[in-house]
Amino acid sequence: MVVTDITRNTVLSDQCSVAGTFFARFRGLQMKKDLPKGCGLLITPCNSIHMFFMRFPIDAVFIDRDNTILYIEECIKPWRISKMVNGSKSVLELPAGTASAAAAKPGDLLEFR
């Protein structure tokens, strides 16, 4: 799936997977060696994430049910927990630095194709 920030006309991920089951959400990116540029993981439903057993930092983009960015936590390091974001229905996990490189900001509208 391709994830585009239509407010800024930038692509956040051109190879995004979806974690929609309990097990897939829990596992997330744990034990992966890296998250290559252009890849992402959409965890849904979700309003906070943990970085247990992770080997690399990521950007976490918290999104509401209308696909509007509510909050971005950049470069979350392994063994950390994000804050709980009220109103978040999903979290897009991206390689660290992706959100700032795409100039993504809270209030931006995302498109998933």
C-alpha positions as a Markdown table, in Angstrom:
| # | Residue | x | y | z |
|---|---|---|---|---|
| 1 | Met | 0.0 | 0.0 | 0.0 |
| 2 | Val | 1.2 | 3.6 | -0.7 |
| 3 | Val | 0.8 | 6.2 | 2.0 |
| 4 | Thr | 0.7 | 9.8 | 0.8 |
| 5 | Asp | 0.5 | 13.0 | 2.8 |
| 6 | Ile | -2.0 | 14.8 | 0.5 |
| 7 | Thr | -1.7 | 18.0 | 2.4 |
| 8 | Arg | 2.0 | 18.3 | 1.5 |
| 9 | Asn | 2.0 | 16.1 | -1.6 |
| 10 | Thr | 4.7 | 13.8 | -0.3 |
| 11 | Val | 4.9 | 10.0 | -0.1 |
| 12 | Leu | 5.6 | 8.6 | 3.4 |
| 13 | Ser | 5.7 | 5.0 | 2.4 |
| 14 | Asp | 5.4 | 3.2 | -1.0 |
| 15 | Gln | 5.5 | -0.3 | 0.7 |
| 16 | Cys | 3.3 | -0.2 | 3.7 |
| 17 | Ser | 1.9 | -3.3 | 5.3 |
| 18 | Val | -1.1 | -3.5 | 7.7 |
| 19 | Ala | -1.1 | -5.2 | 11.1 |
| 20 | Gly | -4.8 | -5.6 | 11.9 |
| 21 | Thr | -4.9 | -8.7 | 14.0 |
| 22 | Phe | -4.1 | -9.0 | 17.7 |
| 23 | Phe | -1.0 | -11.0 | 17.1 |
| 24 | Ala | 0.2 | -8.9 | 14.1 |
| 25 | Arg | -0.3 | -5.7 | 16.2 |
| 26 | Phe | 1.6 | -7.1 | 19.2 |
| 27 | Arg | 4.5 | -8.4 | 17.1 |
| 28 | Gly | 4.7 | -5.2 | 14.9 |
| 29 | Leu | 8.3 | -4.8 | 13.9 |
| 30 | Gln | 9.8 | -6.7 | 16.9 |
| 31 | Met | 12.9 | -8.8 | 16.0 |
| 32 | Lys | 13.3 | -7.2 | 12.6 |
| 33 | Lys | 16.8 | -6.1 | 11.8 |
| 34 | Asp | 15.7 | -2.8 | 10.1 |
| 35 | Leu | 12.9 | -1.0 | 8.4 |
| 36 | Pro | 14.1 | -0.1 | 4.9 |
| 37 | Lys | 13.5 | 3.3 | 3.4 |
| 38 | Gly | 10.1 | 3.5 | 1.8 |
| 39 | Cys | 8.6 | 0.8 | 4.0 |
| 40 | Gly | 6.1 | 1.2 | 6.8 |
| 41 | Leu | 3.7 | -0.6 | 9.0 |
| 42 | Leu | 0.1 | 0.6 | 9.7 |
| 43 | Ile | -1.1 | -0.8 | 13.1 |
| 44 | Thr | -4.8 | -0.6 | 13.5 |
| 45 | Pro | -6.6 | -0.1 | 15.8 |
| 46 | Cys | -3.9 | 1.5 | 18.0 |
| 47 | Asn | -3.3 | 4.6 | 20.1 |
| 48 | Ser | 0.1 | 3.8 | 21.6 |
| 49 | Ile | 3.1 | 1.6 | 20.8 |
| 50 | His | 6.0 | -0.1 | 22.6 |
| 51 | Met | 9.5 | -0.6 | 21.3 |
| 52 | Phe | 10.3 | -3.7 | 23.3 |
| 53 | Phe | 12.7 | -6.1 | 21.4 |
| 54 | Met | 13.2 | -3.5 | 18.7 |
| 55 | Arg | 16.7 | -3.1 | 17.2 |
| 56 | Phe | 16.3 | 0.4 | 15.6 |
| 57 | Pro | 14.5 | 3.7 | 16.1 |
| 58 | Ile | 11.4 | 4.6 | 14.1 |
| 59 | Asp | 9.0 | 7.5 | 13.5 |
| 60 | Ala | 5.4 | 6.9 | 14.8 |
| 61 | Val | 2.6 | 8.8 | 13.1 |
| 62 | Phe | -0.7 | 8.7 | 15.1 |
| 63 | Ile | -3.8 | 9.0 | 12.9 |
| 64 | Asp | -7.5 | 9.5 | 13.6 |
| 65 | Arg | -10.4 | 7.8 | 11.9 |
| 66 | Asp | -10.5 | 10.5 | 9.2 |
| 67 | Asn | -6.8 | 9.8 | 8.3 |
| 68 | Thr | -5.7 | 13.1 | 9.8 |
| 69 | Ile | -2.3 | 13.2 | 11.6 |
| 70 | Leu | -2.8 | 13.8 | 15.3 |
| 71 | Tyr | 0.7 | 13.5 | 16.6 |
| 72 | Ile | 4.2 | 12.5 | 15.4 |
| 73 | Glu | 6.8 | 11.0 | 17.7 |
| 74 | Glu | 10.1 | 11.0 | 15.8 |
| 75 | Cys | 13.0 | 8.7 | 16.3 |
| 76 | Ile | 11.6 | 6.6 | 19.1 |
| 77 | Lys | 14.4 | 4.4 | 20.4 |
| 78 | Pro | 14.3 | 0.7 | 21.3 |
| 79 | Trp | 12.9 | -0.2 | 24.7 |
| 80 | Arg | 10.7 | 2.9 | 24.9 |
| 81 | Ile | 6.9 | 3.3 | 25.1 |
| 82 | Ser | 5.1 | 6.1 | 23.3 |
| 83 | Lys | 2.5 | 8.2 | 24.9 |
| 84 | Met | -1.2 | 7.3 | 24.5 |
| 85 | Val | -2.7 | 9.6 | 21.9 |
| 86 | Asn | -6.4 | 10.3 | 22.5 |
| 87 | Gly | -8.5 | 10.0 | 19.3 |
| 88 | Ser | -5.8 | 7.9 | 17.5 |
| 89 | Lys | -7.3 | 5.0 | 15.6 |
| 90 | Ser | -4.0 | 3.8 | 14.0 |
| 91 | Val | -0.3 | 4.3 | 14.1 |
| 92 | Leu | 2.0 | 4.4 | 11.0 |
| 93 | Glu | 5.5 | 3.2 | 11.8 |
| 94 | Leu | 8.2 | 4.5 | 9.5 |
| 95 | Pro | 12.0 | 4.5 | 9.3 |
| 96 | Ala | 13.4 | 7.2 | 11.6 |
| 97 | Gly | 13.7 | 10.5 | 9.9 |
| 98 | Thr | 10.9 | 9.9 | 7.4 |
| 99 | Ala | 8.3 | 12.2 | 8.9 |
| 100 | Ser | 10.7 | 15.2 | 9.0 |
| 101 | Ala | 12.0 | 14.5 | 5.5 |
| 102 | Ala | 8.4 | 14.5 | 4.2 |
| 103 | Ala | 7.6 | 17.6 | 6.3 |
| 104 | Ala | 4.6 | 15.8 | 7.8 |
| 105 | Lys | 2.8 | 17.8 | 10.5 |
| 106 | Pro | -0.2 | 17.2 | 12.8 |
| 107 | Gly | -3.3 | 18.2 | 10.9 |
| 108 | Asp | -2.1 | 16.8 | 7.6 |
| 109 | Leu | -4.4 | 14.4 | 5.7 |
| 110 | Leu | -3.1 | 11.0 | 4.6 |
| 111 | Glu | -4.3 | 8.8 | 1.8 |
| 112 | Phe | -3.9 | 5.1 | 1.7 |
| 113 | Arg | -3.9 | 3.3 | -1.7 |
